[in-house]
Amino acid sequence: MLDRITKVFIDVLDEEEIILTEETCADDVEEWDSLTHIQLVVGVEKEFKIRFTSSEIQQWKNVGEMIDCIKGK
Amino acid sequence: MVVGSIYQLIFNLQENIYEGFIDLFHDDNPLHVDSNFAKSKGFDDKVMHGNILNGFVSYFIGKSLPIKNVVIHSQEIKFKMPVYLNQVLDFEAEISDYFESVKTYQFKFKFLHEGKIVAKGKIQIGVI
């Protein structure tokens, strides 16, 4: 699953070199700002064909918590 | 505003829009201002700037949607056919997706002249 999320990040950030771990958070990725976060959420929802709620995404602290949320769908 | 909603507008490529674009952005490339040059390259006449259509998209989002508290996240356009002065374009946009978690809408749009697509594209907007 991490590789699929990485693919979304690469696409949104237009950055081929990005490497994600479950501990990765916005502070670790230079272009991960509020607007990019919206694009990432949209990208993840489309990639996995799921929908999050706004309260769910507000609880994420890192990529690992995003993955846990996806698995819960 | 729901997925599948369709919006339609009519835009006229009037002289004041064409001249205003040149005045503001100084793109006086001969393709846009020299009829003889444009015809020598196979066009019917001087070609209107494609980014004028992006301006029409800006109007659609900023002025004609049912809600005004929006911001454009991204906009892409493909120009399929040249457009010329005083042409009347039919604009049609459809909400293709909505992401409630981030209050984001995606649209697909197209511009047509006499039934033929002259440009098409996508827009993503957020509700603020």
N, CA and C atoms of all chains as a GROMACS GRO file, in nm:
protein
  603
    1MET      N    1   0.083  -0.120   0.000
    1MET     CA    2   0.000   0.000   0.000
    1MET      C    3   0.087   0.126   0.000
    2LEU      N    4   0.199   0.120   0.068
    2LEU     CA    5   0.287   0.237   0.074
    2LEU      C    6   0.334   0.275  -0.067
    3ASP      N    7   0.355   0.174  -0.151
    3ASP     CA    8   0.402   0.206  -0.286
    3ASP      C    9   0.294   0.276  -0.367
    4ARG      N   10   0.168   0.242  -0.345
    4ARG     CA   11   0.059   0.311  -0.415
    4ARG      C   12   0.046   0.455  -0.366
    5ILE      N   13   0.064   0.475  -0.238
    5ILE     CA   14   0.057   0.611  -0.184
    5ILE      C   15   0.177   0.692  -0.234
    6THR      N   16   0.292   0.627  -0.241
    6THR     CA   17   0.411   0.695  -0.293
    6THR      C   18   0.386   0.740  -0.436
    7LYS      N   19   0.321   0.656  -0.512
    7LYS     CA   20   0.288   0.690  -0.652
    7LYS      C   21   0.202   0.816  -0.657
    8VAL      N   22   0.108   0.827  -0.565
    8VAL     CA   23   0.022   0.947  -0.560
    8VAL      C   24   0.107   1.069  -0.526
    9PHE      N   25   0.194   1.054  -0.428
    9PHE     CA   26   0.281   1.165  -0.388
    9PHE      C   27   0.370   1.208  -0.505
   10ILE      N   28   0.426   1.112  -0.575
   10ILE     CA   29   0.514   1.144  -0.689
   10ILE      C   30   0.435   1.222  -0.794
   11ASP      N   31   0.314   1.179  -0.817
   11ASP     CA   32   0.231   1.243  -0.919
   11ASP      C   33   0.192   1.385  -0.878
   12VAL      N   34   0.150   1.400  -0.754
   12VAL     CA   35   0.104   1.531  -0.707
   12VAL      C   36   0.220   1.630  -0.692
   13LEU      N   37   0.329   1.581  -0.636
   13LEU     CA   38   0.442   1.669  -0.609
   13LEU      C   39   0.534   1.683  -0.730
   14ASP      N   40   0.509   1.598  -0.830
   14ASP     CA   41   0.595   1.598  -0.949
   14ASP      C   42   0.741   1.580  -0.908
   15GLU      N   43   0.764   1.486  -0.818
   15GLU     CA   44   0.896   1.462  -0.761
   15GLU      C   45   0.922   1.312  -0.762
   16GLU      N   46   1.009   1.268  -0.852
   16GLU     CA   47   1.036   1.125  -0.870
   16GLU      C   48   1.114   1.065  -0.754
   17GLU      N   49   1.188   1.148  -0.682
   17GLU     CA   50   1.283   1.097  -0.582
   17GLU      C   51   1.221   1.075  -0.445
   18ILE      N   52   1.093   1.100  -0.432
   18ILE     CA   53   1.034   1.098  -0.299
   18ILE      C   54   1.031   0.956  -0.241
   19ILE      N   55   1.069   0.946  -0.115
   19ILE     CA   56   1.067   0.817  -0.045
   19ILE      C   57   0.983   0.836   0.081
   20LEU      N   58   0.881   0.756   0.095
   20LEU     CA   59   0.792   0.766   0.210
   20LEU      C   60   0.812   0.650   0.306
   21THR      N   61   0.793   0.679   0.434
   21THR     CA   62   0.781   0.574   0.535
   21THR      C   63   0.651   0.601   0.608
   22GLU      N   64   0.614   0.512   0.697
   22GLU     CA   65   0.490   0.533   0.772
   22GLU      C   66   0.504   0.650   0.869
   23GLU      N   67   0.627   0.688   0.899
   23GLU     CA   68   0.650   0.802   0.990
   23GLU      C   69   0.657   0.936   0.918
   24THR      N   70   0.660   0.932   0.785
   24THR     CA   71   0.671   1.057   0.709
   24THR      C   72   0.553   1.148   0.739
   25CYS      N   73   0.583   1.276   0.764
   25CYS     CA   74   0.477   1.373   0.785
   25CYS      C   75   0.508   1.497   0.698
   26ALA      N   76   0.419   1.594   0.704
   26ALA     CA   77   0.431   1.711   0.616
   26ALA      C   78   0.563   1.785   0.636
   27ASP      N   79   0.612   1.787   0.760
   27ASP     CA   80   0.737   1.858   0.788
   27ASP      C   81   0.856   1.795   0.715
   28ASP      N   82   0.841   1.668   0.677
   28ASP     CA   83   0.952   1.596   0.614
   28ASP      C   84   0.958   1.617   0.463
   29VAL      N   85   0.852   1.670   0.407
   29VAL     CA   86   0.843   1.682   0.261
   29VAL      C   87   0.827   1.830   0.226
   30GLU      N   88   0.925   1.879   0.152
   30GLU     CA   89   0.935   2.023   0.130
   30GLU      C   90   0.809   2.088   0.073
   31GLU      N   91   0.746   2.026  -0.023
   31GLU     CA   92   0.632   2.091  -0.088
   31GLU      C   93   0.497   2.050  -0.031
   32TRP      N   94   0.498   1.979   0.077
   32TRP     CA   95   0.372   1.931   0.136
   32TRP      C   96   0.313   2.043   0.222
   33ASP      N   97   0.238   2.133   0.155
   33ASP     CA   98   0.172   2.242   0.225
   33ASP      C   99   0.020   2.218   0.222
   34SER      N  100  -0.056   2.318   0.263
   34SER     CA  101  -0.201   2.296   0.278
   34SER      C  102  -0.268   2.268   0.144
   35LEU      N  103  -0.226   2.337   0.039
   35LEU     CA  104  -0.287   2.313  -0.092
   35LEU      C  105  -0.244   2.177  -0.146
   36THR      N  106  -0.116   2.144  -0.129
   36THR     CA  107  -0.069   2.012  -0.172
   36THR      C  108  -0.142   1.902  -0.096
   37HIS      N  109  -0.170   1.927   0.032
   37HIS     CA  110  -0.240   1.826   0.112
   37HIS      C  111  -0.377   1.795   0.051
   38ILE      N  112  -0.445   1.901   0.004
   38ILE     CA  113  -0.574   1.879  -0.062
   38ILE      C  114  -0.556   1.790  -0.184
   39GLN      N  115  -0.454   1.820  -0.264
   39GLN     CA  116  -0.429   1.740  -0.386
   39GLN      C  117  -0.395   1.595  -0.349
   40LEU      N  118  -0.320   1.577  -0.240
   40LEU     CA  119  -0.284   1.442  -0.198
   40LEU      C  120  -0.408   1.364  -0.154
   41VAL      N  121  -0.494   1.428  -0.077
   41VAL     CA  122  -0.617   1.361  -0.032
   41VAL      C  123  -0.702   1.321  -0.153
   42VAL      N  124  -0.717   1.415  -0.248
   42VAL     CA  125  -0.793   1.385  -0.370
   42VAL      C  126  -0.730   1.268  -0.444
   43GLY      N  127  -0.598   1.271  -0.455
   43GLY     CA  128  -0.526   1.165  -0.526
   43GLY      C  129  -0.542   1.030  -0.458
   44VAL      N  130  -0.534   1.029  -0.326
   44VAL     CA  131  -0.548   0.903  -0.252
   44VAL      C  132  -0.691   0.851  -0.265
   45GLU      N  133  -0.790   0.939  -0.252
   45GLU     CA  134  -0.930   0.894  -0.266
   45GLU      C  135  -0.954   0.834  -0.403
   46LYS      N  136  -0.896   0.894  -0.507
   46LYS     CA  137  -0.914   0.840  -0.642
   46LYS      C  138  -0.838   0.710  -0.662
   47GLU      N  139  -0.716   0.702  -0.608
   47GLU     CA  140  -0.634   0.582  -0.625
   47GLU      C  141  -0.700   0.460  -0.560
   48PHE      N  142  -0.755   0.481  -0.442
   48PHE     CA  143  -0.812   0.369  -0.367
   48PHE      C  144  -0.964   0.360  -0.382
   49LYS      N  145  -1.022   0.453  -0.456
   49LYS     CA  146  -1.168   0.455  -0.479
   49LYS      C  147  -1.245   0.455  -0.346
   50ILE      N  148  -1.203   0.544  -0.259
   50ILE     CA  149  -1.267   0.558  -0.130
   50ILE      C  150  -1.297   0.704  -0.106
   51ARG      N  151  -1.370   0.731   0.000
   51ARG     CA  152  -1.395   0.868   0.042
   51ARG      C  153  -1.368   0.878   0.191
   52PHE      N  154  -1.295   0.983   0.228
   52PHE     CA  155  -1.271   1.013   0.369
   52PHE      C  156  -1.372   1.118   0.413
   53THR      N  157  -1.382   1.134   0.544
   53THR     CA  158  -1.455   1.249   0.597
   53THR      C  159  -1.352   1.354   0.639
   54SER      N  160  -1.397   1.476   0.655
   54SER     CA  161  -1.303   1.581   0.695
   54SER      C  162  -1.246   1.554   0.834
   55SER      N  163  -1.326   1.496   0.922
   55SER     CA  164  -1.275   1.469   1.057
   55SER      C  165  -1.169   1.358   1.054
   56GLU      N  166  -1.182   1.263   0.963
   56GLU     CA  167  -1.081   1.157   0.951
   56GLU      C  168  -0.945   1.216   0.910
   57ILE      N  169  -0.945   1.301   0.807
   57ILE     CA  170  -0.817   1.350   0.758
   57ILE      C  171  -0.751   1.446   0.857
   58GLN      N  172  -0.832   1.510   0.938
   58GLN     CA  173  -0.775   1.603   1.036
   58GLN      C  174  -0.698   1.530   1.146
   59GLN      N  175  -0.726   1.399   1.160
   59GLN     CA  176  -0.660   1.323   1.268
   59GLN      C  177  -0.524   1.267   1.225
   60TRP      N  178  -0.496   1.268   1.094
   60TRP     CA  179  -0.370   1.208   1.048
   60TRP      C  180  -0.250   1.290   1.095
   61LYS      N  181  -0.153   1.219   1.150
   61LYS     CA  182  -0.028   1.288   1.186
   61LYS      C  183   0.086   1.249   1.092
   62ASN      N  184   0.070   1.136   1.024
   62ASN     CA  185   0.175   1.092   0.933
   62ASN      C  186   0.115   0.997   0.830
   63VAL      N  187   0.199   0.951   0.742
   63VAL     CA  188   0.153   0.862   0.634
   63VAL      C  189   0.097   0.733   0.692
   64GLY      N  190   0.157   0.684   0.802
   64GLY     CA  191   0.109   0.561   0.863
   64GLY      C  192  -0.036   0.571   0.906
   65GLU      N  193  -0.074   0.685   0.962
   65GLU     CA  194  -0.213   0.702   1.006
   65GLU      C  195  -0.306   0.717   0.887
   66MET      N  196  -0.254   0.772   0.778
   66MET     CA  197  -0.332   0.776   0.654
   66MET      C  198  -0.359   0.632   0.608
   67ILE      N  199  -0.254   0.550   0.611
   67ILE     CA  200  -0.268   0.409   0.568
   67ILE      C  201  -0.369   0.336   0.656
   68ASP      N  202  -0.361   0.357   0.787
   68ASP     CA  203  -0.456   0.292   0.879
   68ASP      C  204  -0.599   0.330   0.843
   69CYS      N  205  -0.617   0.457   0.807
   69CYS     CA  206  -0.751   0.505   0.772
   69CYS      C  207  -0.799   0.439   0.643
   70ILE      N  208  -0.708   0.425   0.547
   70ILE     CA  209  -0.744   0.359   0.420
   70ILE      C  210  -0.784   0.214   0.446
   71LYS      N  211  -0.707   0.146   0.530
   71LYS     CA  212  -0.735   0.005   0.560
   71LYS      C  213  -0.870  -0.012   0.629
   72GLY      N  214  -0.912   0.094   0.700
   72GLY     CA  215  -1.039   0.088   0.770
   72GLY      C  216  -1.160   0.106   0.681
   73LYS      N  217  -1.137   0.137   0.554
   73LYS     CA  218  -1.248   0.163   0.461
   73LYS      C  219  -1.304   0.036   0.400
   74MET      N  220  -2.469   2.219  -0.578
   74MET     CA  221  -2.372   2.173  -0.675
   74MET      C  222  -2.345   2.026  -0.649
   75VAL      N  223  -2.383   1.943  -0.744
   75VAL     CA  224  -2.364   1.799  -0.728
   75VAL      C  225  -2.296   1.742  -0.851
   76VAL      N  226  -2.235   1.622  -0.834
   76VAL     CA  227  -2.170   1.556  -0.947
   76VAL      C  228  -2.274   1.536  -1.057
   77GLY      N  229  -2.235   1.572  -1.177
   77GLY     CA  230  -2.327   1.563  -1.291
   77GLY      C  231  -2.394   1.694  -1.326
   78SER      N  232  -2.386   1.794  -1.238
   78SER     CA  233  -2.444   1.925  -1.270
   78SER      C  234  -2.374   1.982  -1.392
   79ILE      N  235  -2.453   2.041  -1.481
   79ILE     CA  236  -2.398   2.098  -1.604
   79ILE      C  237  -2.428   2.247  -1.608
   80TYR      N  238  -2.328   2.323  -1.648
   80TYR     CA  239  -2.341   2.468  -1.658
   80TYR      C  240  -2.306   2.510  -1.801
   81GLN      N  241  -2.383   2.602  -1.854
   81GLN     CA  242  -2.360   2.646  -1.992
   81GLN      C  243  -2.357   2.798  -2.000
   82LEU      N  244  -2.260   2.848  -2.074
   82LEU     CA  245  -2.247   2.992  -2.095
   82LEU      C  246  -2.215   3.016  -2.242
   83ILE      N  247  -2.231   3.141  -2.283
   83ILE     CA  248  -2.191   3.180  -2.418
   83ILE      C  249  -2.089   3.293  -2.406
   84PHE      N  250  -1.979   3.279  -2.476
   84PHE     CA  251  -1.876   3.383  -2.476
   84PHE      C  252  -1.853   3.434  -2.618
   85ASN      N  253  -1.836   3.565  -2.629
   85ASN     CA  254  -1.812   3.629  -2.758
   85ASN      C  255  -1.671   3.686  -2.759
   86LEU      N  256  -1.590   3.640  -2.854
   86LEU     CA  257  -1.452   3.689  -2.863
   86LEU      C  258  -1.448   3.828  -2.926
   87GLN      N  259  -1.496   3.924  -2.849
   87GLN     CA  260  -1.509   4.062  -2.900
   87GLN      C  261  -1.374   4.131  -2.907
   88GLU      N  262  -1.372   4.237  -2.986
   88GLU     CA  263  -1.248   4.311  -3.008
   88GLU      C  264  -1.192   4.368  -2.878
   89ASN      N  265  -1.279   4.414  -2.788
   89ASN     CA  266  -1.228   4.474  -2.665
   89ASN      C  267  -1.157   4.372  -2.577
   90ILE      N  268  -1.203   4.246  -2.584
   90ILE     CA  269  -1.136   4.140  -2.507
   90ILE      C  270  -1.000   4.111  -2.568
   91TYR      N  271  -0.996   4.097  -2.699
   91TYR     CA  272  -0.873   4.068  -2.772
   91TYR      C  273  -0.771   4.181  -2.749
   92GLU      N  274  -0.814   4.306  -2.767
   92GLU     CA  275  -0.722   4.419  -2.752
   92GLU      C  276  -0.681   4.437  -2.606
   93GLY      N  277  -0.776   4.412  -2.516
   93GLY     CA  278  -0.744   4.422  -2.374
   93GLY      C  279  -0.639   4.322  -2.333
   94PHE      N  280  -0.649   4.202  -2.388
   94PHE     CA  281  -0.550   4.098  -2.356
   94PHE      C  282  -0.411   4.141  -2.401
   95ILE      N  283  -0.403   4.196  -2.520
   95ILE     CA  284  -0.273   4.241  -2.572
   95ILE      C  285  -0.220   4.358  -2.488
   96ASP      N  286  -0.309   4.450  -2.453
   96ASP     CA  287  -0.267   4.565  -2.372
   96ASP      C  288  -0.212   4.522  -2.237
   97LEU      N  289  -0.277   4.420  -2.179
   97LEU     CA  290  -0.236   4.377  -2.045
   97LEU      C  291  -0.110   4.291  -2.049
   98PHE      N  292  -0.104   4.200  -2.145
   98PHE     CA  293   0.002   4.098  -2.141
   98PHE      C  294   0.108   4.114  -2.249
   99HIS      N  295   0.086   4.210  -2.340
   99HIS     CA  296   0.186   4.244  -2.441
   99HIS      C  297   0.225   4.126  -2.531
  100ASP      N  298   0.134   4.032  -2.549
  100ASP     CA  299   0.163   3.923  -2.641
  100ASP      C  300   0.115   3.965  -2.780
  101ASP      N  301   0.201   4.034  -2.851
  101ASP     CA  302   0.166   4.077  -2.986
  101ASP      C  303   0.241   3.994  -3.090
  102ASN      N  304   0.257   3.867  -3.059
  102ASN     CA  305   0.314   3.774  -3.156
  102ASN      C  306   0.240   3.788  -3.289
  103PRO      N  307   0.312   3.784  -3.400
  103PRO     CA  308   0.245   3.806  -3.530
  103PRO      C  309   0.129   3.711  -3.556
  104LEU      N  310   0.133   3.591  -3.499
  104LEU     CA  311   0.021   3.497  -3.520
  104LEU      C  312  -0.110   3.559  -3.470
  105HIS      N  313  -0.096   3.646  -3.368
  105HIS     CA  314  -0.216   3.703  -3.306
  105HIS      C  315  -0.253   3.840  -3.362
  106VAL      N  316  -0.158   3.909  -3.426
  106VAL     CA  317  -0.186   4.048  -3.465
  106VAL      C  318  -0.172   4.072  -3.616
  107ASP      N  319  -0.114   3.978  -3.689
  107ASP     CA  320  -0.086   4.000  -3.831
  107ASP      C  321  -0.164   3.897  -3.914
  108SER      N  322  -0.272   3.946  -3.977
  108SER     CA  323  -0.358   3.854  -4.054
  108SER      C  324  -0.279   3.786  -4.166
  109ASN      N  325  -0.194   3.862  -4.235
  109ASN     CA  326  -0.120   3.803  -4.348
  109ASN      C  327  -0.025   3.695  -4.300
  110PHE      N  328   0.042   3.721  -4.188
  110PHE     CA  329   0.132   3.620  -4.131
  110PHE      C  330   0.055   3.494  -4.096
  111ALA      N  331  -0.058   3.512  -4.025
  111ALA     CA  332  -0.137   3.397  -3.983
  111ALA      C  333  -0.185   3.316  -4.104
  112LYS      N  334  -0.230   3.386  -4.207
  112LYS     CA  335  -0.279   3.315  -4.326
  112LYS      C  336  -0.164   3.243  -4.396
  113SER      N  337  -0.044   3.301  -4.391
  113SER     CA  338   0.070   3.237  -4.456
  113SER      C  339   0.108   3.108  -4.385
  114LYS      N  340   0.063   3.095  -4.259
  114LYS     CA  341   0.091   2.974  -4.182
  114LYS      C  342  -0.026   2.876  -4.185
  115GLY      N  343  -0.124   2.907  -4.265
  115GLY     CA  344  -0.233   2.811  -4.283
  115GLY      C  345  -0.359   2.839  -4.202
  116PHE      N  346  -0.359   2.949  -4.127
  116PHE     CA  347  -0.478   2.982  -4.050
  116PHE      C  348  -0.571   3.071  -4.133
  117ASP      N  349  -0.696   3.074  -4.091
  117ASP     CA  350  -0.795   3.154  -4.164
  117ASP      C  351  -0.773   3.303  -4.147
  118ASP      N  352  -0.719   3.342  -4.031
  118ASP     CA  353  -0.696   3.483  -3.999
  118ASP      C  354  -0.608   3.486  -3.875
  119LYS      N  355  -0.583   3.608  -3.820
  119LYS     CA  356  -0.504   3.614  -3.696
  119LYS      C  357  -0.578   3.534  -3.589
  120VAL      N  358  -0.501   3.459  -3.512
  120VAL     CA  359  -0.556   3.365  -3.416
  120VAL      C  360  -0.569   3.432  -3.278
  121MET      N  361  -0.682   3.413  -3.217
  121MET     CA  362  -0.699   3.469  -3.081
  121MET      C  363  -0.613   3.392  -2.982
  122HIS      N  364  -0.564   3.463  -2.881
  122HIS     CA  365  -0.483   3.401  -2.778
  122HIS      C  366  -0.563   3.292  -2.706
  123GLY      N  367  -0.505   3.175  -2.695
  123GLY     CA  368  -0.575   3.066  -2.628
  123GLY      C  369  -0.604   3.098  -2.482
  124ASN      N  370  -0.517   3.179  -2.422
  124ASN     CA  371  -0.537   3.208  -2.281
  124ASN      C  372  -0.653   3.303  -2.254
  125ILE      N  373  -0.709   3.362  -2.358
  125ILE     CA  374  -0.834   3.434  -2.340
  125ILE      C  375  -0.942   3.336  -2.290
  126LEU      N  376  -0.936   3.215  -2.340
  126LEU     CA  377  -1.033   3.114  -2.296
  126LEU      C  378  -1.014   3.082  -2.148
  127ASN      N  379  -0.889   3.083  -2.102
  127ASN     CA  380  -0.866   3.064  -1.959
  127ASN      C  381  -0.930   3.178  -1.878
  128GLY      N  382  -0.931   3.296  -1.938
  128GLY     CA  383  -1.000   3.408  -1.874
  128GLY      C  384  -1.149   3.383  -1.863
  129PHE      N  385  -1.208   3.325  -1.966
  129PHE     CA  386  -1.350   3.290  -1.962
  129PHE      C  387  -1.376   3.185  -1.853
  130VAL      N  388  -1.283   3.092  -1.839
  130VAL     CA  389  -1.296   2.991  -1.733
  130VAL      C  390  -1.294   3.059  -1.596
  131SER      N  391  -1.209   3.158  -1.584
  131SER     CA  392  -1.202   3.233  -1.459
  131SER      C  393  -1.336   3.299  -1.428
  132TYR      N  394  -1.398   3.356  -1.530
  132TYR     CA  395  -1.532   3.416  -1.512
  132TYR      C  396  -1.633   3.309  -1.468
  133PHE      N  397  -1.628   3.194  -1.534
  133PHE     CA  398  -1.722   3.087  -1.500
  133PHE      C  399  -1.713   3.051  -1.351
  134ILE      N  400  -1.589   3.032  -1.305
  134ILE     CA  401  -1.571   2.992  -1.166
  134ILE      C  402  -1.604   3.106  -1.071
  135GLY      N  403  -1.554   3.224  -1.104
  135GLY     CA  404  -1.565   3.335  -1.009
  135GLY      C  405  -1.701   3.401  -1.004
  136LYS      N  406  -1.776   3.394  -1.114
  136LYS     CA  407  -1.898   3.473  -1.122
  136LYS      C  408  -2.025   3.392  -1.148
  137SER      N  409  -2.015   3.276  -1.209
  137SER     CA  410  -2.140   3.212  -1.251
  137SER      C  411  -2.178   3.088  -1.172
  138LEU      N  412  -2.092   3.044  -1.082
  138LEU     CA  413  -2.131   2.929  -0.999
  138LEU      C  414  -2.231   2.974  -0.893
  139PRO      N  415  -2.311   2.880  -0.840
  139PRO     CA  416  -2.407   2.918  -0.736
  139PRO      C  417  -2.341   2.965  -0.606
  140ILE      N  418  -2.216   2.926  -0.585
  140ILE     CA  419  -2.145   2.971  -0.465
  140ILE      C  420  -2.026   3.057  -0.506
  141LYS      N  421  -1.995   3.155  -0.422
  141LYS     CA  422  -1.889   3.251  -0.456
  141LYS      C  423  -1.762   3.229  -0.374
  142ASN      N  424  -1.773   3.150  -0.266
  142ASN     CA  425  -1.657   3.132  -0.179
  142ASN      C  426  -1.572   3.016  -0.229
  143VAL      N  427  -1.509   3.039  -0.343
  143VAL     CA  428  -1.430   2.934  -0.407
  143VAL      C  429  -1.292   2.985  -0.444
  144VAL      N  430  -1.198   2.892  -0.459
  144VAL     CA  431  -1.064   2.926  -0.506
  144VAL      C  432  -1.023   2.818  -0.607
  145ILE      N  433  -0.960   2.859  -0.714
  145ILE     CA  434  -0.914   2.763  -0.814
  145ILE      C  435  -0.784   2.699  -0.767
  146HIS      N  436  -0.782   2.566  -0.763
  146HIS     CA  437  -0.661   2.492  -0.728
  146HIS      C  438  -0.575   2.466  -0.852
  147SER      N  439  -0.641   2.424  -0.958
  147SER     CA  440  -0.568   2.391  -1.079
  147SER      C  441  -0.661   2.404  -1.198
  148GLN      N  442  -0.598   2.426  -1.312
  148GLN     CA  443  -0.673   2.447  -1.434
  148GLN      C  444  -0.586   2.399  -1.548
  149GLU      N  445  -0.640   2.314  -1.633
  149GLU     CA  446  -0.564   2.274  -1.750
  149GLU      C  447  -0.654   2.282  -1.872
  150ILE      N  448  -0.593   2.312  -1.986
  150ILE     CA  449  -0.670   2.329  -2.108
  150ILE      C  450  -0.590   2.275  -2.226
  151LYS      N  451  -0.662   2.216  -2.318
  151LYS     CA  452  -0.603   2.172  -2.444
  151LYS      C  453  -0.673   2.246  -2.557
  152PHE      N  454  -0.594   2.307  -2.642
  152PHE     CA  455  -0.650   2.383  -2.754
  152PHE      C  456  -0.659   2.290  -2.874
  153LYS      N  457  -0.781   2.271  -2.922
  153LYS     CA  458  -0.803   2.173  -3.029
  153LYS      C  459  -0.810   2.239  -3.167
  154MET      N  460  -0.865   2.359  -3.170
  154MET     CA  461  -0.879   2.431  -3.297
  154MET      C  462  -0.855   2.579  -3.271
  155PRO      N  463  -0.806   2.652  -3.370
  155PRO     CA  464  -0.787   2.797  -3.348
  155PRO      C  465  -0.922   2.867  -3.335
  156VAL      N  466  -0.921   2.977  -3.263
  156VAL     CA  467  -1.040   3.061  -3.254
  156VAL      C  468  -1.007   3.199  -3.308
  157TYR      N  469  -1.108   3.262  -3.363
  157TYR     CA  470  -1.087   3.388  -3.434
  157TYR      C  471  -1.174   3.499  -3.377
  158LEU      N  472  -1.138   3.621  -3.410
  158LEU     CA  473  -1.208   3.739  -3.360
  158LEU      C  474  -1.357   3.732  -3.392
  159ASN      N  475  -1.436   3.772  -3.294
  159ASN     CA  476  -1.582   3.780  -3.305
  159ASN      C  477  -1.653   3.645  -3.315
  160GLN      N  478  -1.579   3.537  -3.294
  160GLN     CA  479  -1.647   3.408  -3.287
  160GLN      C  480  -1.727   3.399  -3.157
  161VAL      N  481  -1.838   3.332  -3.162
  161VAL     CA  482  -1.919   3.307  -3.044
  161VAL      C  483  -1.894   3.163  -3.001
  162LEU      N  484  -1.856   3.148  -2.876
  162LEU     CA  485  -1.822   3.015  -2.826
  162LEU      C  486  -1.925   2.968  -2.723
  163ASP      N  487  -1.964   2.844  -2.736
  163ASP     CA  488  -2.050   2.781  -2.635
  163ASP      C  489  -1.960   2.713  -2.534
  164PHE      N  490  -1.983   2.744  -2.409
  164PHE     CA  491  -1.905   2.685  -2.300
  164PHE      C  492  -1.994   2.590  -2.221
  165GLU      N  493  -1.940   2.472  -2.193
  165GLU     CA  494  -2.015   2.376  -2.112
  165GLU      C  495  -1.922   2.312  -2.011
  166ALA      N  496  -1.963   2.313  -1.886
  166ALA     CA  497  -1.884   2.250  -1.781
  166ALA      C  498  -1.972   2.156  -1.701
  167GLU      N  499  -1.912   2.048  -1.657
  167GLU     CA  500  -1.985   1.949  -1.578
  167GLU      C  501  -1.903   1.915  -1.455
  168ILE      N  502  -1.970   1.907  -1.341
  168ILE     CA  503  -1.900   1.863  -1.220
  168ILE      C  504  -1.875   1.714  -1.235
  169SER      N  505  -1.747   1.677  -1.240
  169SER     CA  506  -1.712   1.537  -1.262
  169SER      C  507  -1.685   1.462  -1.132
  170ASP      N  508  -1.654   1.536  -1.024
  170ASP     CA  509  -1.628   1.468  -0.898
  170ASP      C  510  -1.635   1.570  -0.784
  171TYR      N  511  -1.660   1.521  -0.665
  171TYR     CA  512  -1.661   1.605  -0.547
  171TYR      C  513  -1.596   1.528  -0.434
  172PHE      N  514  -1.506   1.593  -0.363
  172PHE     CA  515  -1.434   1.531  -0.253
  172PHE      C  516  -1.473   1.606  -0.126
  173GLU      N  517  -1.568   1.547  -0.053
  173GLU     CA  518  -1.626   1.616   0.063
  173GLU      C  519  -1.521   1.642   0.170
  174SER      N  520  -1.426   1.550   0.185
  174SER     CA  521  -1.328   1.561   0.293
  174SER      C  522  -1.249   1.690   0.284
  175VAL      N  523  -1.226   1.737   0.161
  175VAL     CA  524  -1.147   1.860   0.141
  175VAL      C  525  -1.228   1.965   0.065
  176LYS      N  526  -1.360   1.944   0.058
  176LYS     CA  527  -1.451   2.040  -0.005
  176LYS      C  528  -1.397   2.086  -0.141
  177THR      N  529  -1.370   1.989  -0.225
  177THR     CA  530  -1.306   2.015  -0.354
  177THR      C  531  -1.392   1.958  -0.466
  178TYR      N  532  -1.416   2.042  -0.567
  178TYR     CA  533  -1.490   2.001  -0.686
  178TYR      C  534  -1.395   1.989  -0.804
  179GLN      N  535  -1.422   1.891  -0.889
  179GLN     CA  536  -1.352   1.882  -1.016
  179GLN      C  537  -1.454   1.898  -1.129
  180PHE      N  538  -1.416   1.976  -1.230
  180PHE     CA  539  -1.500   1.998  -1.346
  180PHE      C  540  -1.427   1.951  -1.471
  181LYS      N  541  -1.506   1.908  -1.569
  181LYS     CA  542  -1.457   1.895  -1.706
  181LYS      C  543  -1.529   2.004  -1.785
  182PHE      N  544  -1.459   2.068  -1.878
  182PHE     CA  545  -1.526   2.171  -1.957
  182PHE      C  546  -1.485   2.161  -2.103
  183LYS      N  547  -1.566   2.225  -2.187
  183LYS     CA  548  -1.531   2.236  -2.328
  183LYS      C  549  -1.587   2.364  -2.384
  184PHE      N  550  -1.516   2.417  -2.482
  184PHE     CA  551  -1.562   2.530  -2.562
  184PHE      C  552  -1.593   2.477  -2.701
  185LEU      N  553  -1.706   2.519  -2.755
  185LEU     CA  554  -1.743   2.476  -2.890
  185LEU      C  555  -1.773   2.599  -2.977
  186HIS      N  556  -1.739   2.586  -3.105
  186HIS     CA  557  -1.779   2.685  -3.203
  186HIS      C  558  -1.854   2.612  -3.314
  187GLU      N  559  -1.978   2.648  -3.330
  187GLU     CA  560  -2.064   2.584  -3.431
  187GLU      C  561  -2.060   2.432  -3.416
  188GLY      N  562  -2.067   2.389  -3.293
  188GLY     CA  563  -2.078   2.247  -3.263
  188GLY      C  564  -1.948   2.170  -3.257
  189LYS      N  565  -1.837   2.238  -3.290
  189LYS     CA  566  -1.708   2.167  -3.289
  189LYS      C  567  -1.626   2.212  -3.167
  190ILE      N  568  -1.563   2.115  -3.103
  190ILE     CA  569  -1.484   2.147  -2.984
  190ILE      C  570  -1.357   2.221  -3.026
  191VAL      N  571  -1.339   2.341  -2.970
  191VAL     CA  572  -1.218   2.418  -2.999
  191VAL      C  573  -1.118   2.410  -2.884
  192ALA      N  574  -1.168   2.376  -2.764
  192ALA     CA  575  -1.080   2.361  -2.649
  192ALA      C  576  -1.153   2.279  -2.544
  193LYS      N  577  -1.076   2.208  -2.463
  193LYS     CA  578  -1.136   2.133  -2.354
  193LYS      C  579  -1.039   2.128  -2.240
  194GLY      N  580  -1.090   2.099  -2.121
  194GLY     CA  581  -0.998   2.096  -2.009
  194GLY      C  582  -1.064   2.055  -1.879
  195LYS      N  583  -0.989   2.078  -1.771
  195LYS     CA  584  -1.034   2.041  -1.636
  195LYS      C  585  -1.003   2.154  -1.540
  196ILE      N  586  -1.085   2.162  -1.438
  196ILE     CA  587  -1.062   2.262  -1.333
  196ILE      C  588  -1.082   2.192  -1.200
  197GLN      N  589  -1.004   2.229  -1.102
  197GLN     CA  590  -1.030   2.184  -0.966
  197GLN      C  591  -1.043   2.308  -0.877
  198ILE      N  592  -1.149   2.314  -0.800
  198ILE     CA  593  -1.170   2.428  -0.712
  198ILE      C  594  -1.197   2.382  -0.570
  199GLY      N  595  -1.166   2.466  -0.477
  199GLY     CA  596  -1.196   2.438  -0.338
  199GLY      C  597  -1.295   2.538  -0.284
  200VAL      N  598  -1.378   2.493  -0.193
  200VAL     CA  599  -1.472   2.581  -0.126
  200VAL      C  600  -1.403   2.636  -0.001
  201ILE      N  601  -1.399   2.767   0.013
  201ILE     CA  602  -1.328   2.829   0.125
  201ILE      C  603  -1.426   2.892   0.223
   0.00000   0.00000   0.00000
